[in-house]
Amino acid sequence: MASGAILRHDELPPDTILVRIDGRTVTEQLAIDHAAMMSQAIDDLRAQYPRRGDPSGLLADTFTVL
């Protein structure tokens, strides 16, 4: 992945286009190799979480674990 940013959903710009992910697979057709880049980004993000509780600060002060 060339670069990336991790944001909470309430920090996204209003014109952000969201893409559905199923596991680590992008379920929509994307240009060129963007689906592969998204899969790599998903793997990278998920690899960070077992090592550190919330390394990207995505959780609010109060949250529910189901």
C-alpha positions as CSV (number, residue, x, y, z in Angstrom):
1,M,0.0,0.0,0.0
2,A,1.4,3.4,-1.0
3,S,-0.3,5.3,1.8
4,G,-3.4,5.2,3.9
5,A,-5.4,6.9,6.6
6,I,-7.6,5.4,9.3
7,L,-10.5,7.6,10.4
8,R,-13.7,7.1,12.4
9,H,-16.9,7.2,10.4
10,D,-17.8,10.6,11.9
11,E,-14.5,12.1,10.7
12,L,-15.1,11.2,7.0
13,P,-15.8,14.1,4.6
14,P,-19.5,14.2,3.5
15,D,-18.7,13.2,-0.1
16,T,-16.8,10.1,0.8
17,I,-17.6,7.0,-1.3
18,L,-17.8,3.9,0.9
19,V,-17.1,0.4,-0.5
20,R,-18.6,-2.8,1.0
21,I,-16.1,-5.3,2.4
22,D,-16.9,-9.0,3.0
23,G,-14.1,-10.4,5.2
24,R,-11.1,-9.1,3.3
25,T,-12.7,-9.0,-0.1
26,V,-14.1,-5.9,-1.8
27,T,-17.5,-6.7,-3.1
28,E,-17.7,-4.0,-5.7
29,Q,-15.8,-3.5,-9.0
30,L,-12.9,-1.1,-8.6
31,A,-10.4,0.4,-11.0
32,I,-7.2,-1.4,-11.8
33,D,-5.7,-3.1,-8.7
34,H,-7.6,-1.0,-6.1
35,A,-9.4,-4.1,-4.7
36,A,-6.0,-5.7,-4.0
37,M,-4.8,-2.5,-2.3
38,M,-7.9,-2.4,-0.2
39,S,-7.4,-6.1,0.8
40,Q,-3.8,-5.3,1.8
41,A,-5.0,-2.3,3.8
42,I,-7.6,-4.4,5.6
43,D,-4.9,-7.0,6.5
44,D,-2.6,-4.3,7.7
45,L,-5.2,-2.8,9.9
46,R,-6.4,-6.1,11.4
47,A,-2.8,-7.1,12.1
48,Q,-2.3,-4.0,14.3
49,Y,-5.3,-4.6,16.6
50,P,-4.3,-7.9,18.3
51,R,-1.0,-6.2,19.3
52,R,-2.5,-3.0,20.7
53,G,-6.0,-2.4,22.0
54,D,-7.1,0.5,19.7
55,P,-4.0,1.8,18.0
56,S,-5.9,4.1,15.6
57,G,-8.2,5.5,18.2
58,L,-11.4,4.4,16.4
59,L,-13.3,3.6,19.6
60,A,-15.2,6.4,21.4
61,D,-14.8,6.9,25.2
62,T,-17.9,4.7,25.7
63,F,-18.5,1.6,23.5
64,T,-20.3,-1.7,23.6
65,V,-18.7,-5.1,23.1
66,L,-21.1,-7.7,21.8
